[in-house]
Amino acid sequence: MRKRRALLVYLGRRLGFAIAAWLFFAVLIFALPRAIPGNPVALLLANLAQQGQVNPELIREVYRRFMDEFGLGLPLWQQFSQYFGRLLQGDLGTSISMFPQKVADILGTFLPWTVALLLPAVCIGWLLGNYLGALVAWKKGLDRVATPVFLTISQTPFYWFAMLVLFSFAVKLRFFPIGGTFSWGLRPALTLDFIKDYLRHYCLPFLSLVLVSIGGWAIGMRSMMIYERRSDYVLFAEALGLPDRYLLRYAFRSAMLPQITGLALNFGLMLGGSLLVELVFNYRGMGSITFQALTTLDYPLIQGIFIILSTTVIMANLVVDIVYGLVDPRIRTGFSGG
């Protein structure tokens, strides 16, 4: 009974922290775009006027209608009230630069491509990095060669590594396409031709994310395994003559706990890295639509993008916290109040 109560208290507090973080980010996401100098409606209409597509009278009329439509002429507190009210109803609003498209529909077009790139890269990078880090720590001969490589890769920015991979394998060697998500003229479909074409475009951005993340995870796991190898239970088991493979397995399980927490903390970094990698490869994901939203000062679209991204990061942290509490009883006991 006490254990169940401790677990419920722990889960309640983690959920409370997640809600508080989401509210904080909701306010921040509203405020930051409006801190950028400029007016999104004026910027949009100025671009149209430069192209000679509309006359000045029509521009002024459209400007007034757009300002009323998006409430940009209202005081900030009224704008925030409208924004937060819609947000609580699950309405992300209407895009200014792509009017009259809904923000949710736009994001529904781009988000799946980012998910398809990011989630496999996070999982595979985490698994391979932890395995290689544990192996390097246990095999002293590998440590001297592998650790400098892991350190170099882990400190390499995602976008720089992506440009290096792009130049090497697409520009010079021509093994893969230079960029894009699929070839010109193709439409997304569950056909063998499209899947093969998509995977050719997918390989380089995926490789860029995985290799950089492997370096960071391997360094972290190496440090944890070195600490675990010197612990009393491992030394005692080694003195009893337990084979190396069992020692490695037991030490690996203990060393994995901080890496689970690190997965949540690293998810935001991986998400940001994924957006930059998408821009380098002109990949059809959240990176390209984020760049467009920022350059056009599309407030609703910027808000929708970052609400989705921040909610994803907060939910990832919450899930990992729950898993961590279930795996390690010491965590939930520490939040039981006794």
C-alpha positions, -999 to 999 in steps of 0.1 A, spaced: 0 0 0 28 24 9 46 16 -23 15 22 -44 9 56 -26 46 66 -32 42 58 -69 10 78 -72 26 108 -54 56 106 -77 34 103 -109 12 132 -97 42 155 -91 57 146 -125 24 153 -142 21 186 -123 56 196 -134 47 187 -170 16 209 -169 34 238 -154 62 235 -180 35 234 -208 18 265 -195 51 284 -193 60 274 -229 26 284 -241 31 319 -227 66 321 -241 56 309 -275 30 337 -277 54 364 -266 86 357 -285 72 360 -321 57 393 -312 91 405 -299 104 403 -335 101 437 -352 76 437 -380 40 431 -389 32 398 -406 2 412 -425 21 442 -437 50 419 -448 28 396 -467 10 425 -486 43 443 -492 56 412 -510 24 411 -531 26 449 -539 62 445 -551 51 418 -576 25 443 -589 -4 418 -583 -28 442 -566 -35 479 -565 -29 501 -535 -66 505 -526 -71 468 -525 -39 463 -504 -53 488 -478 -86 470 -477 -71 436 -474 -48 449 -447 -77 461 -426 -95 428 -431 -65 407 -422 -58 428 -391 -94 422 -380 -93 385 -389 -62 378 -368 -69 403 -341 -35 419 -345 -48 454 -338 -61 444 -304 -42 449 -271 -17 421 -263 -38 408 -234 -68 403 -257 -47 386 -283 -33 363 -257 -68 356 -244 -80 346 -279 -49 325 -285 -50 306 -252 -88 301 -255 -84 285 -290 -54 265 -278 -74 249 -249 -99 239 -275 -72 223 -297 -75 250 -324 -41 262 -336 -57 290 -357 -53 299 -394 -20 307 -412 -14 342 -423 11 335 -451 -10 305 -464 -44 320 -457 -70 304 -455 -53 271 -446 -56 259 -410 -23 256 -391 -33 220 -380 -37 210 -416 -4 224 -426 14 207 -397 -4 175 -405 13 175 -439 48 181 -426 49 165 -392 48 128 -403 80 133 -424 99 146 -393 85 118 -371 96 92 -397 131 107 -396 135 116 -359 121 86 -340 141 59 -357 173 80 -354 167 86 -317 161 50 -309 189 35 -330 214 62 -319 205 55 -283 208 17 -285 240 17 -306 256 44 -286 250 27 -252 261 -7 -265 293 7 -280 300 28 -249 296 -2 -227 318 -24 -249 346 3 -251 346 7 -213 348 -31 -208 375 -37 -235 405 -16 -226 421 -21 -259 392 -4 -278 391 25 -254 423 43 -267 410 43 -303 373 46 -300 370 73 -272 387 101 -292 364 92 -322 333 93 -300 344 126 -284 350 142 -318 316 131 -332 297 141 -301 310 176 -303 301 180 -340 271 202 -347 243 183 -365 241 208 -394 279 208 -399 280 170 -400 250 169 -423 269 192 -448 300 170 -446 279 139 -453 261 157 -481 293 169 -497 310 135 -494 283 110 -504 260 131 -526 282 157 -543 315 139 -546 307 102 -547 271 106 -560 259 76 -541 228 94 -530 206 123 -542 217 158 -533 186 166 -514 148 165 -512 124 139 -498 116 121 -530 123 126 -567 106 153 -587 73 141 -602 67 113 -577 37 115 -553 37 98 -518 22 64 -521 26 29 -506 43 15 -537 76 -2 -540 90 24 -564 81 53 -541 95 35 -510 128 28 -527 131 63 -539 122 78 -505 148 55 -487 175 68 -511 167 104 -500 162 93 -464 196 77 -458 219 107 -455 198 128 -431 191 97 -411 229 89 -410 237 125 -400 214 123 -369 224 88 -359 262 92 -361 263 124 -340 239 110 -314 259 77 -311 290 97 -301 272 114 -271 255 83 -259 287 62 -261 307 88 -240 280 88 -214 277 50 -212 315 46 -211 317 69 -180 289 50 -163 304 16 -171 338 26 -157 321 37 -125 300 4 -123 331 -17 -130 347 -4 -98 316 -10 -77 317 -35 -49 291 -59 -64 311 -62 -97 344 -67 -78 328 -93 -56 313 -112 -85 346 -110 -104 364 -125 -73 339 -154 -74 349 -162 -109 317 -150 -127 323 -149 -165 328 -116 -182 296 -117 -201 275 -119 -169 295 -91 -153 290 -69 -184 252 -76 -184 248 -67 -147 269 -36 -149 251 -26 -181 217 -27 -164 228 -4 -136 245 20 -159 214 22 -181 193 41 -155 210 75 -160 209 70 -197 171 66 -196 169 100 -180 194 114 -205 171 102 -233 144 126 -223 169 155 -218 185 148 -251 153 145 -271 149 183 -274 185 186 -287 178 159 -312 146 176 -323 164 209 -329 192 190 -347 166 173 -369 151 206 -380 185 219 -390 194 187 -408 161 189 -427 171 223 -439 205 211 -451 190 183 -471 158 202 -482 139 174 -465 101 179 -464 96 182 -426 91 206 -398 124 223 -405 113 237 -438 79 249 -426 95 264 -395 119 284 -417 91 296 -438 70 306 -408 99 326 -393 108 344 -425 71 355 -430 64 362 -393 34 340 -395 23 342 -358 -3 314 -358 20 291 -378 50 298 -355 28 293 -324 14 260 -338 48 247 -347 64 254 -313 34 243 -293 36 209 -311 74 207 -306 73 218 -269 44 194 -262 63 166 -278 95 173 -257 74 176 -225 55 144 -232 88 126 -239 102 137 -206 71 127 -188 70 92 -203 107 87 -194 101 100 -159 73 75 -155 94 46 -169 123 56 -146 100 57 -116 87 22 -124 122 8 -130 140 23 -100 119 22 -67 144 47 -51 131 75 -73 94 72 -64 104 66 -27 122 99 -27 90 117 -37 67 99 -12 73 124 16 88 98 39 
